[in-house]
Amino acid sequence: MFKPSRRWLALPAALVLALPVTACDSAEQAPAGNQPVTTTAPPSAAAPADTGLYFYPPVEGATLEYTLGGLVTGTNSVTVDSVTDGEGGRTVTVTEKGSGPAAERTFVTRRDGGLIVDVGAFGASAAGLTVKGSGEDVAVPPVADLDAGKKGTGRTSVEVSGPGLAGEHQVSYTVTGTGTESVTVPAGTTEAYAITLDLDLGKGFAGVTTASGTFWLKPGFGLVKQEVTISGLTLTAELAKSSVPL
């Protein structure tokens, strides 16, 4: 649960990619018709399975637990409900449970290995505030493109309701790759690919106009660790347990 003295930070925090692993209340999903921002041309063949960027393991029935720190403390549990393949790639649907009601999330790993994050994952509720994703999905380019210096960019939007904060807000984002690193978390040590997400919040939320985060994703597995900074404060999540080996 958010600390009462910092409640105003719940709103910009809800916009950061970190929020798929949060102890706050559940998010509302984006409209089914949303389409991801195109960042690169599709490849001639699908990328090898172990090079694709997943947010959670593409293994039905897999369970994971993350330890949260910084502004938000506690744990978040994740269960992989289904994994389906289609023309657009592999869709992983999960149920997340923190301190609030359970939330269903959907993530798509494209055939080229890039990751599509449902903008509904940005929505969260906290102490009278509700954030609902209403814009396009966020697209993370495949590792090969990130290593080549390409970036994922786009615009999305959220609808906010709460004391003095009602309305729709436009958000611009930039995704950048920073390479492979060795990462140690309670679940073990592994090599993971680090991406950064920089957000321009436009007119801002409660005086905050920018936010940034780093996410360590192990290709073929998913999220190992994350660190998000908002107005000098940090939110972290580290993989503590997983039924799927790192």
C-alpha positions in Angstrom: 0.0 0.0 0.0 1.2 3.5 -0.7 2.4 5.5 2.2 -0.3 8.2 3.0 2.2 11.1 3.0 3.2 10.3 -0.5 -0.2 9.4 -1.9 0.1 12.0 -4.7 2.9 9.9 -6.2 0.6 7.0 -6.9 -0.7 8.7 -10.0 2.6 9.2 -12.0 3.8 5.8 -10.7 0.8 4.2 -12.3 2.0 5.3 -15.7 5.4 3.5 -15.5 5.9 0.1 -17.0 6.7 -1.1 -13.5 3.1 -1.2 -12.6 2.4 -4.7 -13.9 4.2 -5.6 -10.6 2.6 -3.4 -8.0 0.9 -3.9 -4.6 -1.8 -1.4 -5.5 -5.4 -2.2 -6.6 -6.0 -3.9 -10.0 -6.0 -2.1 -13.3 -8.6 -1.8 -16.0 -7.5 -3.2 -19.3 -7.2 -1.1 -22.5 -9.9 -1.5 -25.2 -9.4 -4.6 -27.2 -9.1 -2.6 -30.4 -5.8 -0.9 -29.4 -2.9 -1.5 -31.7 0.8 -1.2 -30.8 3.0 1.5 -32.2 5.1 0.1 -35.0 8.8 0.6 -34.3 10.5 -1.8 -36.8 9.6 -3.7 -40.0 8.7 -7.3 -39.4 11.4 -9.8 -40.0 11.3 -12.5 -42.7 11.2 -15.2 -40.1 10.3 -15.6 -36.5 13.1 -15.0 -34.0 14.3 -18.0 -32.0 12.2 -18.7 -29.0 15.0 -18.0 -26.5 15.7 -14.5 -27.9 12.1 -13.2 -27.6 11.4 -10.5 -25.0 8.7 -11.8 -22.6 7.3 -10.0 -19.6 6.4 -13.3 -17.9 7.4 -16.9 -18.8 5.4 -18.4 -21.6 4.5 -21.4 -19.6 0.9 -22.2 -18.6 0.5 -22.7 -14.9 3.8 -21.0 -14.0 3.8 -19.1 -10.8 6.2 -16.3 -9.7 6.6 -14.0 -6.8 8.2 -10.6 -6.7 9.5 -8.6 -3.7 8.6 -4.9 -3.9 10.7 -2.1 -2.3 11.1 1.6 -2.2 7.9 3.6 -2.3 5.8 0.4 -2.5 6.6 -2.5 -0.2 5.2 -6.0 -0.1 5.0 -8.9 -2.6 3.2 -9.5 -5.9 2.3 -13.0 -7.0 1.8 -13.9 -10.7 0.1 -16.9 -12.3 0.4 -17.6 -16.0 -3.2 -18.5 -17.1 -2.7 -19.1 -20.8 -0.2 -19.0 -23.6 -1.6 -18.8 -27.2 0.1 -18.4 -30.6 -1.3 -16.4 -33.4 -0.2 -14.4 -36.5 0.8 -11.4 -34.3 3.0 -13.5 -32.0 2.6 -15.3 -28.7 0.1 -13.9 -26.1 0.7 -14.5 -22.4 -2.2 -13.9 -20.1 -1.6 -13.7 -16.4 -3.3 -13.0 -13.1 -1.4 -10.7 -10.7 -2.3 -10.4 -7.0 -0.8 -7.9 -4.6 -2.5 -6.2 -1.7 -5.6 -5.3 -3.7 -8.0 -7.3 -6.0 -6.4 -9.6 -8.6 -5.7 -8.1 -12.0 -5.6 -9.9 -15.4 -2.8 -8.7 -17.7 -2.0 -9.5 -21.4 1.4 -9.3 -23.0 2.4 -10.2 -26.6 5.8 -11.2 -27.8 5.9 -10.6 -31.5 7.3 -13.0 -34.0 10.4 -10.8 -34.3 11.0 -11.0 -30.6 9.7 -7.6 -29.7 7.3 -7.1 -26.7 3.9 -5.4 -26.7 2.6 -4.3 -23.3 -1.1 -3.7 -23.0 -1.6 -0.1 -22.0 -4.2 -1.4 -19.5 -1.2 -2.5 -17.4 -0.4 1.1 -16.7 -3.8 1.7 -14.9 -4.0 1.4 -11.1 -6.1 2.6 -8.3 -4.8 3.9 -5.0 -6.6 5.8 -2.2 -9.3 7.4 -4.2 -7.4 7.7 -7.4 -8.2 5.7 -10.5 -6.0 5.5 -13.6 -7.4 3.8 -16.7 -5.4 3.1 -19.9 -7.1 4.6 -22.9 -4.4 4.8 -25.5 -2.2 2.6 -27.7 -0.1 -0.2 -26.4 3.6 0.3 -25.8 6.0 -1.5 -28.2 9.5 -2.6 -27.2 11.7 -3.4 -30.2 13.5 -6.8 -30.4 16.9 -7.2 -28.9 18.7 -7.1 -32.3 17.1 -3.8 -33.1 17.9 -2.3 -29.6 21.5 -3.4 -29.9 21.6 -1.7 -33.3 20.7 1.6 -31.6 17.0 1.6 -32.5 14.5 3.0 -30.1 10.8 2.4 -29.5 8.8 5.6 -29.4 5.2 6.5 -29.3 2.3 8.2 -27.6 -0.4 6.8 -25.4 -3.0 8.2 -23.0 -4.6 7.6 -19.7 -7.9 8.6 -18.1 -7.6 9.8 -14.5 -10.3 10.3 -12.0 -9.8 11.6 -8.5 -9.8 14.8 -6.4 -8.9 17.6 -8.8 -7.3 15.2 -11.3 -10.1 14.1 -13.6 -9.4 14.1 -17.3 -7.4 12.4 -20.1 -3.7 12.9 -20.2 -1.3 12.3 -23.1 2.0 10.5 -22.4 5.0 10.1 -24.7 7.5 7.3 -24.2 10.9 6.2 -25.4 12.3 2.6 -25.0 16.1 2.1 -25.2 18.2 -1.0 -24.9 21.4 -0.9 -22.7 22.7 -4.4 -23.2 23.0 -7.6 -21.3 24.0 -7.6 -17.7 24.5 -10.1 -14.9 21.6 -9.6 -12.4 21.4 -11.1 -8.9 17.9 -11.3 -7.2 16.6 -13.5 -4.4 15.6 -16.1 -7.0 19.2 -16.4 -8.2 21.8 -14.9 -10.6 21.2 -14.7 -14.4 22.1 -12.8 -17.5 19.3 -10.4 -18.5 18.8 -7.7 -21.1 18.3 -4.2 -19.7 15.9 -1.7 -21.2 15.1 1.8 -20.1 11.7 3.5 -20.4 11.6 7.3 -20.3 8.2 9.0 -20.0 7.2 12.5 -20.8 4.0 13.2 -18.9 3.1 16.4 -20.7 1.5 18.9 -18.4 2.4 16.5 -15.6 0.7 14.9 -12.6 0.9 16.6 -9.3 3.9 18.5 -10.4 5.7 15.5 -11.9 6.4 15.8 -15.6 8.9 13.0 -16.2 9.6 9.4 -15.0 12.0 6.7 -16.0 12.6 3.0 -15.3 15.0 0.2 -16.0 13.7 -3.3 -16.6 15.9 -6.4 -16.7 14.2 -9.0 -19.0 15.7 -12.4 -19.6 15.0 -13.4 -23.2 12.7 -16.4 -23.3 11.7 -15.9 -19.6 10.7 -12.4 -18.7 11.0 -9.9 -15.9 13.9 -10.4 -13.4 14.2 -7.0 -11.8 13.0 -3.4 -12.2 13.9 0.0 -10.8 11.6 3.0 -11.4 12.4 6.6 -10.4 9.8 9.3 -10.0 10.6 12.7 -8.6 13.7 11.3 -6.8 11.9 8.4 -5.3 12.4 4.8 -6.4 10.2 1.7 -6.8 11.8 -1.7 -7.1 10.7 -5.3 -7.8 12.9 -8.4 -7.7 12.1 -11.9 -8.6 12.0 -13.9 -5.4 10.4 -17.3 -6.5 9.6 -18.9 -9.8 8.3 -22.3 -10.7 10.2 -21.9 -14.0 14.0 -22.0 -13.6 15.9 -18.9 -14.5 
